Amino acid sequence: MNLTGKSLIAGKWLGEESQTVFYAFNPARNEPMQQVFFNASAEQTKLACSAAQQAFLAYRRTSAAQRAAFLCAIADEIAGLGDALLTLTHEETNLPMARLTGERGRTMGQLRAFASHLQDSSVVLQEQAEPNCQPLPKPAFTLTQLPLGPVAVFGASNFPYAFSTLGGDTAAALAAGCPVVVKGHPAHPGTSELMALAIARAIETCGMPPGVFSLLQTNQVDLAHQLVADPHIQAVGFTGSLAVARHLQRTISEREQPIPLYAELGSVNPQVLLPEQIAERGKALAEQLCQSLLMGNGQFCTSPGLWLVPQDNAAFAARVKAFLAEQPSDTLLTPGILRTYQSQTQSLAMNSRLQQLGLGSLQQSYHAQAMVFAVSAADFLANPQLQQEVFGPCALMVSYQDQAQLLALIASLEGQLTASVHGSAGDIAQADEVVEALSYKVGRLIYNQMPTGVEVCAAMNHGGPYPASTDVRSTSVGLQAMQRFLRPLCVQNAS
C-alpha cells in the first residue's frame, strides 16, 4: 500500500501544501524512515473540527443499530488491511509481529464489543407518573443519554492500534454518537494513515457523514493545543505523560466553555509480595515479575515498576539478578523515550541510597538496558521522587520490615492504575488492612497475577486516582468507556 503522508480531513487527503514535514523512525535500524509526512496546518485543524460539528448534527441521529454496523465495518476494514499493516507497524515500532497481531485482534474486538453493547443495552430509565401523589402529583420522568459532540483523541506511542487512531477512545466516542478528530502519534504515522484509510472505507460503505472522523498528522506541539482549544471539541481522550496532560489542561482551562480531559497517564503499578508467598515461591515470583517488566520492554502503562517485598528476600533477589542477566536488550519506541529512560536510570544509579539489584545485557548502544534497583522502606519513604514512573524496563524493589511499614509505604503512594497482591491464603487472611489501603490507591486490584495486560470487557476499569488518570470515575478500557462521551438528559411529562 502506497502512503501519501497526508492528513484525512472530512473525507479528503490534505497536506502537500504544508511548509514543514516529519519522518517516522525505525528503532531496529536506529534511523529515520524515508516516507515524508506533512504537518497539518492550523487551517486544516479548524476545518476538521468544523466538519466534525457538521457531522455531529447527522451522526447523533443515527440509531444504535446503525452505529453498531459502522463499528463492525471499521473492524472488517482493519482486517482487510492484512499483513501490510503489521509489517509497516513493525518497521515503525520494532514491536514483535506476534504482539502486533494480538493487539490488532484486540482493536477489532473492542470495536465489535461496543457494537454488541449498543444492540444489547438500554440507557433509558423511567419513572411512572403518579397523579394522586400528595402533596403534589408526580409527573412521569425518563432519563436518557445524549452524546457530547466532537471528541479530540490523542494517539499513544506504546499501543499503535489499541490506544491510537482507531483505539479504545475512538471506538467509545463513535459508539456514543460522537465524531472524532484524532491527532496521530508521530512515532507511527504510517500506521495511522492505514487505519484512517480503513475508517474512510467504512464511512463510505455505511453512508456516514465524512466529518465523523478526521486524522491530523503532525509532530508539532502547537497543533495539539489548537485542537483542544477549538470551540467545537466537547471532550478529549488522551493517553500519555503527566507533563503533556498538564499542558493540555492549562489550554483547556482557558476555554470559555470547560470540557472534560479524560487522560490515562500511567503508573508504577505496585506489586505487594507477602511473607508466606515469597518464602514458598520467591524464585518463581522473581521470574514472573521480570517477565512482566520486560513485556513490551517496559512500555506498558501497567508495567510493574515498584515491588514491595519482605526484608527476608535473599533467594528472590538472587533470582532477579540471575534472570535479568540472561535477558537480551531491545529497543524503545522512539529516540526521545530512550533518552528519557537513560537519563532517569542514570539518576537512579547515582543515588547512594539505591543498590543495583539486577542488570540486563546490552547488545546495542541504542537499546534500553533492563535494570532493577533495591532500596529500604525507610529510604523510599524519605525520597518521594523515587515514586516517579520510569517508562521502560526498570523497576524498584523496596524492602519492608513488617506490616506496619508496608502500610506506611502504601499510604505514601500516589494514585495508580493497578496494584497486585501476591500472597498465600494465610497471607491474604492476615492482610485485610493492606488490601483495604491498596484499594484506595488504585483503579484495579489484582490477586496473584501480574498487572500487564488489560481485558476489554464490561467489568474492566482502566483508570485510577490522580495522577494515574484525570477522572477517577471513568475507564478508558471496557464497555463503560463510552460513558465518558455521554451526558444525561431527563425528560419530564412527555406523553
C-alpha positions in Angstrom: 0.0 0.0 0.0 1.4 3.4 -1.0 1.3 6.0 1.7 0.5 9.7 0.9 1.9 11.2 4.1 -1.3 13.4 4.3 -4.0 14.0 6.9 -7.5 12.8 6.3 -9.9 15.6 6.9 -13.6 15.1 6.3 -13.1 12.6 3.6 -10.2 14.4 1.8 -6.5 13.7 2.0 -4.8 17.1 2.5 -1.2 18.1 3.3 1.1 18.7 0.3 0.9 22.4 0.7 2.4 22.1 4.2 5.6 24.1 4.9 7.0 21.5 7.3 7.4 17.8 7.2 8.5 14.9 9.5 9.5 11.3 9.2 8.8 8.1 11.2 11.8 6.4 12.9 12.8 2.8 12.6 14.0 1.7 16.1 15.6 -1.6 14.9 17.8 0.2 12.4 18.2 3.3 14.6 17.5 5.6 11.6 14.7 7.7 10.1 12.4 6.1 7.5 12.1 7.6 4.0 8.3 8.3 3.8 7.6 12.1 4.1 4.6 13.1 6.3 3.2 16.6 6.0 2.4 18.5 9.2 -1.3 19.5 9.4 -1.9 23.2 9.4 -3.9 25.4 11.7 -6.4 25.9 8.9 -6.8 22.2 8.5 -7.2 21.6 12.2 -10.0 24.2 12.2 -11.6 22.6 9.1 -11.5 19.1 10.8 -13.2 20.4 13.9 -15.8 22.3 11.9 -16.5 19.3 9.8 -16.9 17.2 12.9 -19.5 19.6 14.3 -21.4 19.4 11.0 -21.2 15.6 11.0 -22.5 15.6 14.6 -25.9 17.0 13.5 -26.4 13.9 11.4 -24.4 11.3 13.3 -26.2 11.9 16.6 -29.5 10.9 14.9 -28.2 7.5 13.9 -29.7 4.5 15.6 -27.8 2.2 17.9 -28.0 -0.4 15.1 -26.6 1.9 12.5 -23.6 2.8 14.8 -23.1 -0.8 15.6 -22.9 -1.7 11.9 -20.4 1.2 11.4 -18.2 -0.1 14.2 -18.2 -3.6 12.7 -17.4 -2.3 9.3 -14.4 -0.5 10.7 -13.2 -3.7 12.2 -13.7 -5.5 8.9 -11.7 -2.9 7.1 -8.8 -3.1 9.6 -8.8 -6.9 8.9 -8.8 -6.1 5.2 -5.5 -4.2 5.5 -3.9 -7.6 6.0 -0.2 -8.1 6.7 0.8 -4.8 5.1 -0.5 -3.1 8.3 1.5 -5.4 10.6 4.7 -5.1 8.5 4.6 -1.3 8.5 3.8 -1.0 12.2 6.7 -3.4 13.0 9.0 -1.1 11.0 7.8 2.0 12.8 7.9 0.5 16.4 10.0 -2.7 16.3 7.2 -4.3 18.4 7.2 -8.1 17.7 4.9 -9.3 15.0 3.1 -11.7 17.4 2.4 -8.8 19.8 1.1 -6.6 16.9 -1.1 -9.5 15.6 -2.6 -9.8 19.1 -3.1 -6.1 19.5 -4.8 -5.8 16.1 -7.2 -8.5 17.2 -7.9 -6.7 20.4 -8.6 -3.5 18.5 -11.0 -5.1 16.1 -12.5 -7.0 19.1 -13.2 -3.8 21.1 -14.9 -2.2 18.1 -17.2 -5.3 17.8 -17.7 -5.3 21.6 -19.1 -1.8 21.5 -21.3 -2.8 18.6 -22.7 -5.7 20.6 -23.2 -3.4 23.6 -25.1 -0.9 21.6 -27.5 -3.5 20.3 -28.0 -5.3 23.7 -28.2 -2.5 26.2 -30.7 0.2 27.1 -29.7 3.5 28.6 -33.2 4.6 29.4 -34.6 4.7 33.0 -38.3 5.5 33.5 -40.5 6.6 36.5 -44.2 6.3 36.0 -46.5 9.3 36.7 -48.4 9.2 40.0 -51.3 11.7 39.6 -52.7 11.0 43.1 -49.3 11.6 44.8 -49.5 14.1 47.8 -48.9 16.9 48.4 -48.4 17.3 44.6 -48.9 14.9 41.6 -45.7 13.3 40.4 -45.1 13.6 36.7 -43.5 10.9 34.5 -39.7 11.0 34.1 -37.5 9.4 31.5 -33.7 9.5 32.0 -31.8 9.0 28.8 -28.3 10.0 27.5 -27.1 12.2 24.7 -23.7 12.3 23.0 -21.5 15.3 24.0 -20.3 16.2 20.5 -17.0 16.1 18.7 -14.2 14.4 20.6 -10.4 15.0 20.2 -8.4 11.8 20.6 -4.6 11.7 21.0 -2.9 8.5 19.8 -0.5 6.8 22.2 3.0 5.7 21.3 3.1 2.3 23.0 -0.1 0.8 21.6 -0.2 1.8 17.9 -3.6 0.0 17.4 -5.4 -0.4 20.7 -4.8 3.1 22.1 -4.2 5.0 18.9 -6.0 6.1 15.8 -8.9 3.6 15.9 -8.3 2.5 19.5 -10.5 2.5 22.6 -11.1 6.2 22.8 -12.1 6.5 19.2 -14.3 3.4 19.4 -16.0 4.6 22.6 -16.7 8.0 21.2 -18.1 6.7 17.9 -20.3 4.2 19.9 -21.6 7.1 22.0 -22.6 9.1 18.9 -19.6 11.5 18.8 -17.5 12.4 15.8 -13.7 12.1 16.4 -10.7 14.2 15.4 -7.5 12.2 16.0 -4.1 13.7 16.5 -2.0 10.9 15.2 1.1 10.0 17.1 4.3 10.9 15.2 6.0 7.7 16.2 3.8 5.6 13.9 2.3 8.0 11.2 2.2 5.3 8.5 0.2 3.0 10.7 -2.2 6.0 11.5 -2.7 6.6 7.8 -3.6 3.0 7.1 -6.0 3.0 10.0 -7.5 6.2 8.6 -7.9 4.6 5.2 -9.8 1.7 6.9 -12.3 4.0 8.6 -12.7 6.1 5.4 -13.8 3.0 3.6 -16.2 2.1 6.4 -17.6 5.7 6.3 -18.3 5.3 2.6 -19.8 1.8 2.9 -22.1 2.8 5.8 -23.1 6.2 4.4 -21.8 8.1 7.3 -21.1 11.8 7.1 -17.4 12.3 6.1 -16.6 14.6 9.0 -17.4 11.9 11.5 -13.7 11.1 11.5 -10.5 13.1 10.7 -6.8 12.3 11.2 -4.3 15.2 11.8 -0.7 14.1 11.1 1.8 16.2 13.0 4.8 16.3 15.2 4.1 19.9 16.2 3.1 20.8 19.8 1.1 23.8 18.8 -1.5 21.9 16.9 -2.4 19.8 20.0 -3.2 22.9 21.9 -5.2 24.4 19.0 -7.2 21.2 18.8 -8.3 21.1 22.4 -9.0 24.8 22.3 -11.3 24.6 19.3 -14.9 25.5 20.5 -16.4 22.6 18.5 -14.5 20.0 20.6 -16.5 18.8 23.6 -14.2 16.3 25.2 -10.7 15.0 25.0 -9.3 11.4 25.2 -5.6 11.3 25.9 -3.1 8.6 26.7 0.5 9.8 27.5 2.6 11.6 30.0 1.6 13.6 33.1 3.6 16.6 31.9 1.8 16.8 28.5 -1.6 16.3 30.1 -0.9 19.2 32.4 0.0 21.4 29.5 -3.2 20.4 27.7 -5.3 21.0 30.8 -3.9 24.6 31.0 -5.1 25.2 27.5 -8.5 23.7 28.2 -8.9 25.8 31.3 -8.6 28.9 29.2 -11.6 28.0 27.0 -14.8 29.9 27.6 -16.6 26.6 27.9 -15.0 24.0 30.1 -14.7 20.4 28.7 -13.5 17.2 30.3 -10.0 15.9 29.7 -10.0 12.1 30.1 -6.4 11.3 30.4 -4.7 8.0 31.2 -1.2 8.8 32.5 0.4 5.6 33.6 1.7 4.5 37.0 4.3 2.3 38.7 1.7 -0.4 39.5 3.0 -1.6 42.9 3.4 -5.3 43.5 2.9 -6.3 47.1 4.6 -9.6 48.0 3.5 -11.1 51.3 5.8 -13.1 53.6 4.5 -16.7 53.1 4.3 -16.3 49.4 7.8 -15.1 48.9 9.1 -17.8 51.2 7.3 -20.5 49.2 7.5 -19.1 45.7 10.2 -16.4 45.8 12.2 -17.6 42.8 9.1 -18.2 40.6 7.8 -14.7 41.6 11.1 -13.2 40.7 11.0 -14.6 37.2 7.3 -13.7 36.7 7.9 -10.1 37.8 10.9 -9.8 35.5 9.0 -11.3 32.6 6.1 -8.8 33.2 8.6 -5.9 33.4 10.2 -6.9 30.1 6.9 -7.3 28.3 6.9 -4.6 25.7 10.3 -3.7 27.1 8.6 -2.0 30.0 6.5 0.2 27.8 3.1 -0.9 29.1 1.2 1.6 31.3 0.6 -1.4 33.6 4.3 -2.4 33.8 5.2 -3.5 37.4 7.6 -0.7 38.3 7.5 -0.9 42.1 8.0 -4.2 44.1 7.2 -4.1 47.8 9.0 -7.2 49.2 9.6 -8.5 52.7 13.0 -7.8 54.1 14.0 -11.5 54.1 14.2 -11.8 50.3 17.7 -13.2 49.6 16.5 -16.0 47.3 14.1 -13.7 45.5 16.8 -11.0 44.9 19.4 -13.6 43.7 16.9 -14.9 41.1 16.1 -11.4 39.9 19.8 -10.7 39.4 20.5 -14.0 37.6 17.3 -13.9 35.4 17.8 -10.3 34.2 21.4 -11.0 33.2 20.2 -13.7 30.8 17.7 -11.4 29.0 18.7 -9.7 25.7 18.2 -6.0 25.4 15.7 -4.4 23.0 14.7 -1.0 21.6 12.3 1.6 22.9 9.7 3.1 20.7 11.5 6.4 19.9 14.8 8.1 20.5 13.2 10.6 22.8 11.8 7.8 25.0 15.2 6.2 25.1 16.9 9.5 26.1 14.5 10.0 28.9 14.9 6.4 30.1 18.7 6.7 30.1 18.6 10.0 32.0 16.2 8.5 34.6 18.1 5.3 35.1 21.5 7.2 35.3 20.0 9.3 38.1 18.9 6.2 40.0 22.3 4.6 39.6 23.9 7.7 41.1 21.6 7.7 44.1 23.7 6.4 47.1 20.6 5.1 48.8 20.0 2.6 46.0 21.6 -0.7 45.2 21.7 -2.1 41.7 20.0 -5.4 42.2 19.8 -6.7 38.6 21.1 -5.6 35.2 20.2 -6.9 31.8 22.7 -7.4 29.0 23.1 -4.6 26.4 23.6 -5.7 22.7 23.4 -2.3 21.1 24.1 1.2 22.4 20.6 2.3 21.2 18.9 -0.4 23.2 17.4 0.1 26.7 19.2 -1.9 29.4 16.9 -3.6 31.8 17.5 -2.6 35.5 16.2 -3.3 38.9 17.3 -1.3 41.9 16.8 -2.0 45.6 16.1 0.4 48.5 15.0 0.1 52.1 11.5 1.2 53.0 12.8 4.0 55.2 14.9 5.5 52.3 12.0 5.2 49.9 9.7 7.0 52.3 12.3 9.7 52.7 12.6 10.3 49.0 9.2 10.9 47.3 10.9 11.3 43.9 11.5 7.6 43.9 7.8 7.2 43.1 8.4 8.6 39.6 7.5 6.3 36.8 10.4 5.2 34.6 8.9 4.3 31.2 10.9 1.3 30.1 12.3 -1.9 31.6 13.2 -0.5 35.1 11.8 -1.4 38.5 12.5 -0.6 42.1 12.4 -3.2 44.9 11.5 -1.8 48.3 12.2 -4.0 51.3 9.8 -3.6 54.3 10.2 -4.9 57.8 6.7 -5.6 58.9 3.0 -4.9 58.0 3.1 -1.6 59.8 5.9 -0.4 57.5 4.1 -1.9 54.5 1.0 0.1 55.3 3.2 3.3 55.6 4.6 2.5 52.1 1.1 2.1 50.7 -0.1 5.3 52.4 2.8 7.3 50.7 1.8 6.2 47.2 0.2 8.4 44.6 -2.8 7.1 42.6 -2.1 4.1 40.5 -3.8 2.2 37.6 -3.2 -1.2 39.2 -1.7 -3.0 42.1 -1.2 -6.7 42.7 -1.2 -8.6 46.0 0.8 -11.8 45.9 0.0 -14.0 48.9 -1.0 -17.4 50.1 -4.4 -17.9 51.6 -2.9 -17.3 55.0 -1.1 -14.2 53.9 -4.3 -12.7 52.5 -6.3 -13.5 55.6 -3.8 -11.5 57.7 -3.5 -8.6 55.3 -7.0 -7.2 55.2 -5.7 -3.7 56.2 -3.1 -3.9 53.4 -5.8 -4.8 50.8 -8.1 -2.1 52.0 -5.4 0.5 51.9 -4.4 -0.5 48.4 -8.0 -0.3 47.2 -8.0 3.4 47.8 -4.9 3.9 45.7 -5.8 2.0 42.5 -8.4 1.6 39.8 -7.8 -2.2 39.5 -6.8 -4.5 42.4 -5.3 -7.9 41.3 -4.7 -11.0 43.3 -1.7 -13.3 42.5 -1.4 -12.2 38.9 0.8 -9.7 37.0 -0.6 -6.4 36.0 0.5 -6.3 32.4 -2.5 -6.8 30.1 -6.0 -5.2 30.2 -9.0 -7.3 29.2 -11.7 -5.5 27.1 -14.9 -6.4 28.9 -17.9 -4.9 30.6 -16.3 -5.2 34.1 -12.9 -3.7 33.3 -11.8 -0.4 34.9 -8.7 1.1 33.4 -8.1 4.3 35.3 -7.4 5.3 38.9 -6.8 8.1 41.3 -4.8 11.1 40.1 -2.1 11.1 38.7 -2.9 7.7 37.2 -5.8 9.3 35.4 -7.6 12.7 35.5 -11.0 11.3 36.3 -11.2 8.6 38.9 -14.8 7.8 38.0 -14.1 6.7 34.4 -12.4 4.0 32.5 -10.5 4.1 29.2 -10.9 0.4 28.5 -14.1 -1.7 28.5 -17.7 -1.1 27.6 -18.2 1.6 30.3 -15.6 3.8 28.4 -18.4 5.2 26.2 -20.0 6.8 29.3 -17.2 9.5 29.2 -18.7 10.9 26.0 -22.4 10.9 27.0 -24.4 13.2 29.3 -27.7 12.6 31.0 -31.0 14.1 29.8 -34.1 13.9 32.0 -37.4 14.3 30.0 -40.4 15.2 32.2 -44.1 14.8 31.5 -43.7 13.6 27.9 -46.7 11.8 26.5 
